Amino acid sequence: MGAKEVPTNRGSSDSLRRFMKKLVLLVAIVASIAIVACASDSEESTPVSVAPTAVPATATSVPPIEVPEPDDVVVTLDWFQNANHVGVYEAVGKGFFEDENLNVSVEPPADPAAILGLVATGESDFAFYYQPDLLQARQEGIPVVAVAGIVQRPLNSIMTLASSGITEPGQLAGKKVGTPGLPWNDAMLDTMLKADGASIDDVEVVDLGWNVSPGLMAGEVDAIIGVYWTYESIIMGNAGHETTVIYPYEWDVPNYYELVLVTSEDNVKNNPELVERFVRAFNKGYAQAASDPQGSVDTMLELNPEAEIDEPTDREGVELLAPLWKSEGAPVGSLSSERWESLVEWMKSQDLLDDSQNAADAFDASFSK
């Protein structure tokens, strides 16, 4: 008989081997996950430092911006400092000119009769002046033009004492009217009288020179012309003489610009960029003054500590002027060709201009659009 065969349980043995392989594989997987997790924590907790790459200075440096020197500009007023001028002082005081790289000096005239000559020769770059007088100066060959409208309505007027009861031009028939002795004022007076059924032949015209207000207050005349209703009427009222104002544009005189900003034809032709910058800041100053009239008087006083400024009169007058710096539906400083043409035609009819004068040559509205 041979040896006894020992039975073998192959199913159990195979199962054990398979279990051991799975166990080893599971341990390996867990170990791998643990290693990755540790590595991840290590990466998150340890910042990575990257050395900056050196860049040549020429690649990153910005060259300095060269700011040009500001342009020096001289502006000549039409008269001594008053409420008509607060807008230009706002442009100085609020830095509007500086924003346009302009260094602006504002000067009252040493001789009002020489203002346009200074502009024409370049001694002054800009000036305040009167539209009718500008037209007459051009007729005399002075090469100046208007580039902005300042006061958009006439300030010149006929004034009477309120106590006289005279409120219309026709009531002046048989009365004395004081004037500065200028043809322009005589033409205005005649037109206003004719619009109310009278004429200049029906009144006695008295030449009172430049200062006509004292003659009315003293009773030497019954009315005066050539005075501003935003200035002389206030002064007379403060002196106890209330006045009645008769406005020329209500009696057939064209609704002209009392004050315009003037420069030379040469400036417009050869230096339009400077004119544009100046006018932009100038108009901005008047827009600011219109929005804060009393603040604009403060600015004028601050910038002119030595000037003899009639503060009470200017504070009252600026409230009357502020609405006049704006045209209806048009920007501050705007100029209308229709208004220039109507004034030129009226002045020709009054023999104040000859037929050679063309309204379009006297102004350039492109700077105040």
Contacts in CASP RR format, 6 or more apart in sequence:
PFRMAT RR
TARGET T0000
AUTHOR 0000-0000-0000
METHOD contacts of the structure
MODEL  1
MGAKEVPTNRGSSDSLRRFMKKLVLLVAIVASIAIVACASDSEESTPVSV
APTAVPATATSVPPIEVPEPDDVVVTLDWFQNANHVGVYEAVGKGFFEDE
NLNVSVEPPADPAAILGLVATGESDFAFYYQPDLLQARQEGIPVVAVAGI
VQRPLNSIMTLASSGITEPGQLAGKKVGTPGLPWNDAMLDTMLKADGASI
DDVEVVDLGWNVSPGLMAGEVDAIIGVYWTYESIIMGNAGHETTVIYPYE
WDVPNYYELVLVTSEDNVKNNPELVERFVRAFNKGYAQAASDPQGSVDTM
LELNPEAEIDEPTDREGVELLAPLWKSEGAPVGSLSSERWESLVEWMKSQ
DLLDDSQNAADAFDASFSK
67 101 0 8 1.000
68 101 0 8 1.000
70 98 0 8 1.000
70 101 0 8 1.000
70 102 0 8 1.000
70 103 0 8 1.000
71 101 0 8 1.000
71 102 0 8 1.000
71 103 0 8 1.000
71 274 0 8 1.000
72 103 0 8 1.000
72 105 0 8 1.000
73 97 0 8 1.000
73 102 0 8 1.000
73 103 0 8 1.000
73 104 0 8 1.000
73 105 0 8 1.000
73 125 0 8 1.000
73 126 0 8 1.000
73 274 0 8 1.000
73 278 0 8 1.000
74 104 0 8 1.000
74 105 0 8 1.000
74 107 0 8 1.000
74 123 0 8 1.000
74 124 0 8 1.000
74 125 0 8 1.000
74 126 0 8 1.000
75 88 0 8 1.000
75 104 0 8 1.000
75 105 0 8 1.000
75 106 0 8 1.000
75 107 0 8 1.000
75 124 0 8 1.000
75 125 0 8 1.000
75 126 0 8 1.000
75 127 0 8 1.000
75 128 0 8 1.000
76 107 0 8 1.000
76 108 0 8 1.000
76 109 0 8 1.000
76 115 0 8 1.000
76 118 0 8 1.000
76 119 0 8 1.000
76 124 0 8 1.000
76 126 0 8 1.000
76 127 0 8 1.000
76 128 0 8 1.000
77 85 0 8 1.000
77 106 0 8 1.000
77 107 0 8 1.000
77 108 0 8 1.000
77 109 0 8 1.000
77 127 0 8 1.000
77 128 0 8 1.000
78 84 0 8 1.000
78 109 0 8 1.000
78 112 0 8 1.000
78 115 0 8 1.000
78 127 0 8 1.000
78 128 0 8 1.000
78 129 0 8 1.000
78 130 0 8 1.000
78 259 0 8 1.000
79 108 0 8 1.000
79 109 0 8 1.000
79 112 0 8 1.000
80 108 0 8 1.000
80 307 0 8 1.000
80 308 0 8 1.000
80 309 0 8 1.000
81 108 0 8 1.000
81 300 0 8 1.000
81 304 0 8 1.000
81 307 0 8 1.000
81 309 0 8 1.000
82 231 0 8 1.000
82 309 0 8 1.000
82 310 0 8 1.000
82 313 0 8 1.000
82 314 0 8 1.000
83 230 0 8 1.000
83 231 0 8 1.000
83 297 0 8 1.000
83 313 0 8 1.000
83 314 0 8 1.000
83 315 0 8 1.000
83 317 0 8 1.000
83 318 0 8 1.000
83 321 0 8 1.000
84 128 0 8 1.000
84 150 0 8 1.000
84 151 0 8 1.000
84 230 0 8 1.000
84 259 0 8 1.000
84 321 0 8 1.000
85 106 0 8 1.000
85 128 0 8 1.000
85 300 0 8 1.000
86 289 0 8 1.000
86 293 0 8 1.000
86 296 0 8 1.000
86 297 0 8 1.000
86 299 0 8 1.000
86 300 0 8 1.000
86 314 0 8 1.000
86 318 0 8 1.000
87 282 0 8 1.000
87 285 0 8 1.000
87 286 0 8 1.000
87 288 0 8 1.000
87 289 0 8 1.000
87 296 0 8 1.000
87 325 0 8 1.000
88 104 0 8 1.000
88 106 0 8 1.000
88 282 0 8 1.000
88 285 0 8 1.000
88 286 0 8 1.000
89 106 0 8 1.000
89 296 0 8 1.000
89 299 0 8 1.000
89 300 0 8 1.000
89 303 0 8 1.000
89 304 0 8 1.000
90 96 0 8 1.000
90 285 0 8 1.000
90 286 0 8 1.000
90 288 0 8 1.000
90 289 0 8 1.000
90 296 0 8 1.000
90 299 0 8 1.000
91 97 0 8 1.000
91 104 0 8 1.000
91 281 0 8 1.000
91 282 0 8 1.000
91 284 0 8 1.000
91 285 0 8 1.000
91 286 0 8 1.000
91 288 0 8 1.000
92 104 0 8 1.000
92 106 0 8 1.000
92 299 0 8 1.000
92 303 0 8 1.000
93 299 0 8 1.000
93 302 0 8 1.000
93 303 0 8 1.000
94 285 0 8 1.000
94 288 0 8 1.000
94 299 0 8 1.000
95 281 0 8 1.000
96 281 0 8 1.000
96 282 0 8 1.000
96 284 0 8 1.000
96 285 0 8 1.000
96 288 0 8 1.000
97 103 0 8 1.000
97 104 0 8 1.000
97 278 0 8 1.000
97 281 0 8 1.000
99 281 0 8 1.000
100 277 0 8 1.000
100 278 0 8 1.000
100 280 0 8 1.000
100 281 0 8 1.000
101 277 0 8 1.000
102 274 0 8 1.000
102 277 0 8 1.000
102 278 0 8 1.000
102 281 0 8 1.000
104 278 0 8 1.000
106 303 0 8 1.000
107 124 0 8 1.000
108 307 0 8 1.000
109 115 0 8 1.000
109 118 0 8 1.000
115 124 0 8 1.000
115 127 0 8 1.000
115 129 0 8 1.000
116 127 0 8 1.000
116 129 0 8 1.000
116 134 0 8 1.000
116 137 0 8 1.000
116 142 0 8 1.000
116 144 0 8 1.000
116 262 0 8 1.000
117 123 0 8 1.000
117 142 0 8 1.000
117 144 0 8 1.000
118 124 0 8 1.000
118 127 0 8 1.000
119 125 0 8 1.000
119 126 0 8 1.000
119 127 0 8 1.000
119 144 0 8 1.000
119 262 0 8 1.000
119 263 0 8 1.000
119 264 0 8 1.000
120 142 0 8 1.000
120 143 0 8 1.000
120 144 0 8 1.000
120 264 0 8 1.000
122 264 0 8 1.000
122 266 0 8 1.000
122 267 0 8 1.000
125 263 0 8 1.000
125 267 0 8 1.000
125 274 0 8 1.000
125 278 0 8 1.000
126 147 0 8 1.000
126 261 0 8 1.000
126 262 0 8 1.000
126 263 0 8 1.000
126 278 0 8 1.000
126 282 0 8 1.000
127 261 0 8 1.000
127 262 0 8 1.000
127 263 0 8 1.000
128 150 0 8 1.000
128 259 0 8 1.000
128 260 0 8 1.000
128 261 0 8 1.000
128 262 0 8 1.000
129 144 0 8 1.000
129 146 0 8 1.000
129 259 0 8 1.000
129 260 0 8 1.000
129 262 0 8 1.000
130 258 0 8 1.000
130 259 0 8 1.000
130 260 0 8 1.000
131 146 0 8 1.000
131 256 0 8 1.000
131 257 0 8 1.000
131 258 0 8 1.000
131 259 0 8 1.000
131 260 0 8 1.000
131 340 0 8 1.000
131 343 0 8 1.000
132 184 0 8 1.000
132 256 0 8 1.000
132 343 0 8 1.000
132 347 0 8 1.000
132 352 0 8 1.000
133 184 0 8 1.000
134 144 0 8 1.000
134 146 0 8 1.000
134 260 0 8 1.000
134 262 0 8 1.000
134 362 0 8 1.000
135 343 0 8 1.000
135 344 0 8 1.000
135 347 0 8 1.000
135 353 0 8 1.000
135 357 0 8 1.000
135 362 0 8 1.000
136 184 0 8 1.000
136 347 0 8 1.000
136 352 0 8 1.000
136 353 0 8 1.000
137 144 0 8 1.000
138 144 0 8 1.000
138 357 0 8 1.000
138 361 0 8 1.000
138 362 0 8 1.000
139 353 0 8 1.000
139 354 0 8 1.000
139 356 0 8 1.000
139 357 0 8 1.000
143 264 0 8 1.000
143 265 0 8 1.000
143 266 0 8 1.000
144 262 0 8 1.000
144 263 0 8 1.000
144 264 0 8 1.000
144 265 0 8 1.000
145 262 0 8 1.000
145 263 0 8 1.000
145 264 0 8 1.000
145 265 0 8 1.000
145 268 0 8 1.000
145 361 0 8 1.000
145 362 0 8 1.000
145 363 0 8 1.000
145 364 0 8 1.000
146 257 0 8 1.000
146 260 0 8 1.000
146 261 0 8 1.000
146 262 0 8 1.000
146 335 0 8 1.000
146 362 0 8 1.000
146 363 0 8 1.000
146 364 0 8 1.000
147 260 0 8 1.000
147 261 0 8 1.000
147 262 0 8 1.000
147 263 0 8 1.000
147 268 0 8 1.000
147 275 0 8 1.000
147 279 0 8 1.000
147 363 0 8 1.000
147 364 0 8 1.000
147 367 0 8 1.000
147 368 0 8 1.000
148 260 0 8 1.000
148 261 0 8 1.000
148 279 0 8 1.000
148 282 0 8 1.000
148 283 0 8 1.000
148 333 0 8 1.000
148 334 0 8 1.000
148 335 0 8 1.000
148 367 0 8 1.000
148 368 0 8 1.000
149 257 0 8 1.000
149 259 0 8 1.000
149 260 0 8 1.000
149 261 0 8 1.000
149 333 0 8 1.000
149 334 0 8 1.000
149 335 0 8 1.000
149 368 0 8 1.000
150 257 0 8 1.000
150 258 0 8 1.000
150 259 0 8 1.000
150 260 0 8 1.000
150 261 0 8 1.000
150 286 0 8 1.000
150 325 0 8 1.000
150 333 0 8 1.000
151 257 0 8 1.000
151 258 0 8 1.000
151 259 0 8 1.000
151 321 0 8 1.000
151 324 0 8 1.000
151 325 0 8 1.000
152 257 0 8 1.000
152 324 0 8 1.000
152 325 0 8 1.000
152 326 0 8 1.000
152 327 0 8 1.000
152 333 0 8 1.000
153 249 0 8 1.000
153 255 0 8 1.000
153 257 0 8 1.000
153 258 0 8 1.000
153 324 0 8 1.000
154 247 0 8 1.000
154 248 0 8 1.000
154 249 0 8 1.000
154 253 0 8 1.000
154 255 0 8 1.000
154 256 0 8 1.000
154 258 0 8 1.000
155 228 0 8 1.000
155 229 0 8 1.000
155 230 0 8 1.000
155 231 0 8 1.000
155 258 0 8 1.000
155 324 0 8 1.000
156 185 0 8 1.000
156 188 0 8 1.000
156 225 0 8 1.000
156 226 0 8 1.000
156 227 0 8 1.000
156 228 0 8 1.000
156 248 0 8 1.000
156 258 0 8 1.000
157 225 0 8 1.000
157 226 0 8 1.000
157 227 0 8 1.000
157 228 0 8 1.000
157 229 0 8 1.000
157 245 0 8 1.000
157 246 0 8 1.000
157 247 0 8 1.000
157 248 0 8 1.000
158 169 0 8 1.000
158 172 0 8 1.000
158 177 0 8 1.000
158 189 0 8 1.000
158 192 0 8 1.000
158 223 0 8 1.000
158 224 0 8 1.000
158 225 0 8 1.000
158 245 0 8 1.000
158 246 0 8 1.000
158 248 0 8 1.000
159 216 0 8 1.000
159 223 0 8 1.000
159 224 0 8 1.000
159 225 0 8 1.000
159 227 0 8 1.000
159 229 0 8 1.000
159 232 0 8 1.000
159 233 0 8 1.000
159 236 0 8 1.000
159 243 0 8 1.000
159 244 0 8 1.000
159 245 0 8 1.000
159 246 0 8 1.000
160 166 0 8 1.000
160 167 0 8 1.000
160 216 0 8 1.000
160 222 0 8 1.000
160 223 0 8 1.000
160 243 0 8 1.000
160 244 0 8 1.000
160 246 0 8 1.000
161 216 0 8 1.000
161 217 0 8 1.000
161 241 0 8 1.000
161 242 0 8 1.000
161 243 0 8 1.000
161 244 0 8 1.000
162 242 0 8 1.000
162 243 0 8 1.000
162 244 0 8 1.000
163 242 0 8 1.000
164 222 0 8 1.000
164 244 0 8 1.000
165 171 0 8 1.000
165 244 0 8 1.000
166 172 0 8 1.000
166 175 0 8 1.000
166 222 0 8 1.000
166 223 0 8 1.000
166 244 0 8 1.000
167 244 0 8 1.000
167 246 0 8 1.000
168 196 0 8 1.000
168 246 0 8 1.000
169 192 0 8 1.000
169 193 0 8 1.000
169 195 0 8 1.000
169 196 0 8 1.000
169 198 0 8 1.000
169 246 0 8 1.000
169 251 0 8 1.000
170 193 0 8 1.000
170 196 0 8 1.000
170 197 0 8 1.000
170 198 0 8 1.000
170 202 0 8 1.000
172 193 0 8 1.000
172 198 0 8 1.000
172 202 0 8 1.000
172 203 0 8 1.000
172 222 0 8 1.000
172 223 0 8 1.000
173 193 0 8 1.000
173 198 0 8 1.000
173 202 0 8 1.000
173 203 0 8 1.000
174 202 0 8 1.000
174 203 0 8 1.000
174 204 0 8 1.000
175 203 0 8 1.000
175 204 0 8 1.000
175 221 0 8 1.000
175 222 0 8 1.000
175 223 0 8 1.000
176 203 0 8 1.000
176 204 0 8 1.000
176 206 0 8 1.000
176 220 0 8 1.000
176 221 0 8 1.000
176 222 0 8 1.000
176 223 0 8 1.000
177 189 0 8 1.000
177 203 0 8 1.000
177 204 0 8 1.000
177 205 0 8 1.000
177 206 0 8 1.000
177 221 0 8 1.000
177 222 0 8 1.000
177 223 0 8 1.000
177 224 0 8 1.000
177 225 0 8 1.000
178 205 0 8 1.000
178 206 0 8 1.000
178 207 0 8 1.000
178 208 0 8 1.000
178 212 0 8 1.000
178 215 0 8 1.000
178 216 0 8 1.000
178 221 0 8 1.000
178 223 0 8 1.000
178 224 0 8 1.000
178 225 0 8 1.000
179 185 0 8 1.000
179 186 0 8 1.000
179 189 0 8 1.000
179 205 0 8 1.000
179 206 0 8 1.000
179 207 0 8 1.000
179 208 0 8 1.000
179 209 0 8 1.000
179 212 0 8 1.000
179 224 0 8 1.000
179 225 0 8 1.000
179 226 0 8 1.000
180 207 0 8 1.000
180 208 0 8 1.000
180 209 0 8 1.000
180 210 0 8 1.000
180 212 0 8 1.000
180 226 0 8 1.000
181 207 0 8 1.000
181 208 0 8 1.000
181 209 0 8 1.000
182 226 0 8 1.000
183 352 0 8 1.000
184 352 0 8 1.000
185 225 0 8 1.000
185 226 0 8 1.000
186 200 0 8 1.000
186 205 0 8 1.000
187 347 0 8 1.000
187 350 0 8 1.000
187 352 0 8 1.000
188 225 0 8 1.000
188 226 0 8 1.000
188 248 0 8 1.000
188 253 0 8 1.000
189 200 0 8 1.000
189 203 0 8 1.000
189 205 0 8 1.000
189 225 0 8 1.000
190 199 0 8 1.000
190 200 0 8 1.000
190 350 0 8 1.000
191 248 0 8 1.000
191 251 0 8 1.000
191 252 0 8 1.000
191 253 0 8 1.000
191 346 0 8 1.000
191 350 0 8 1.000
192 246 0 8 1.000
192 248 0 8 1.000
192 251 0 8 1.000
192 252 0 8 1.000
192 253 0 8 1.000
193 199 0 8 1.000
193 200 0 8 1.000
193 202 0 8 1.000
193 203 0 8 1.000
194 252 0 8 1.000
195 251 0 8 1.000
195 252 0 8 1.000
196 251 0 8 1.000
206 220 0 8 1.000
206 221 0 8 1.000
208 215 0 8 1.000
208 220 0 8 1.000
208 221 0 8 1.000
208 224 0 8 1.000
212 221 0 8 1.000
212 224 0 8 1.000
212 225 0 8 1.000
212 226 0 8 1.000
212 227 0 8 1.000
213 224 0 8 1.000
213 227 0 8 1.000
213 232 0 8 1.000
213 235 0 8 1.000
213 236 0 8 1.000
215 221 0 8 1.000
215 224 0 8 1.000
216 222 0 8 1.000
216 223 0 8 1.000
216 224 0 8 1.000
216 236 0 8 1.000
216 241 0 8 1.000
216 243 0 8 1.000
217 236 0 8 1.000
217 239 0 8 1.000
217 241 0 8 1.000
227 233 0 8 1.000
228 258 0 8 1.000
229 245 0 8 1.000
229 247 0 8 1.000
229 320 0 8 1.000
230 317 0 8 1.000
230 320 0 8 1.000
230 321 0 8 1.000
231 313 0 8 1.000
231 317 0 8 1.000
233 243 0 8 1.000
233 245 0 8 1.000
234 313 0 8 1.000
234 316 0 8 1.000
234 317 0 8 1.000
235 310 0 8 1.000
235 313 0 8 1.000
236 242 0 8 1.000
236 243 0 8 1.000
237 243 0 8 1.000
238 312 0 8 1.000
238 313 0 8 1.000
249 255 0 8 1.000
253 346 0 8 1.000
254 339 0 8 1.000
254 342 0 8 1.000
254 343 0 8 1.000
254 346 0 8 1.000
255 339 0 8 1.000
255 342 0 8 1.000
256 339 0 8 1.000
256 342 0 8 1.000
256 343 0 8 1.000
257 335 0 8 1.000
257 339 0 8 1.000
258 324 0 8 1.000
260 335 0 8 1.000
260 363 0 8 1.000
261 279 0 8 1.000
261 282 0 8 1.000
261 333 0 8 1.000
263 275 0 8 1.000
267 274 0 8 1.000
267 275 0 8 1.000
268 275 0 8 1.000
268 364 0 8 1.000
275 367 0 8 1.000
276 367 0 8 1.000
279 333 0 8 1.000
279 367 0 8 1.000
279 368 0 8 1.000
280 367 0 8 1.000
283 331 0 8 1.000
283 332 0 8 1.000
283 333 0 8 1.000
283 368 0 8 1.000
286 325 0 8 1.000
286 332 0 8 1.000
286 333 0 8 1.000
287 325 0 8 1.000
287 332 0 8 1.000
288 296 0 8 1.000
289 295 0 8 1.000
289 296 0 8 1.000
289 318 0 8 1.000
289 322 0 8 1.000
289 325 0 8 1.000
290 322 0 8 1.000
290 323 0 8 1.000
290 325 0 8 1.000
290 326 0 8 1.000
290 332 0 8 1.000
293 318 0 8 1.000
293 319 0 8 1.000
293 321 0 8 1.000
293 322 0 8 1.000
294 315 0 8 1.000
294 318 0 8 1.000
296 318 0 8 1.000
297 311 0 8 1.000
297 314 0 8 1.000
297 315 0 8 1.000
297 318 0 8 1.000
300 309 0 8 1.000
300 314 0 8 1.000
301 309 0 8 1.000
301 311 0 8 1.000
325 332 0 8 1.000
325 333 0 8 1.000
326 332 0 8 1.000
327 333 0 8 1.000
327 334 0 8 1.000
327 336 0 8 1.000
330 336 0 8 1.000
331 368 0 8 1.000
331 369 0 8 1.000
332 368 0 8 1.000
333 368 0 8 1.000
334 365 0 8 1.000
334 368 0 8 1.000
334 369 0 8 1.000
335 363 0 8 1.000
335 364 0 8 1.000
335 365 0 8 1.000
335 368 0 8 1.000
336 365 0 8 1.000
337 359 0 8 1.000
337 360 0 8 1.000
337 365 0 8 1.000
340 359 0 8 1.000
340 360 0 8 1.000
340 362 0 8 1.000
340 363 0 8 1.000
341 359 0 8 1.000
341 360 0 8 1.000
343 359 0 8 1.000
344 353 0 8 1.000
344 357 0 8 1.000
344 358 0 8 1.000
344 359 0 8 1.000
344 362 0 8 1.000
347 353 0 8 1.000
348 354 0 8 1.000
348 355 0 8 1.000
348 357 0 8 1.000
END
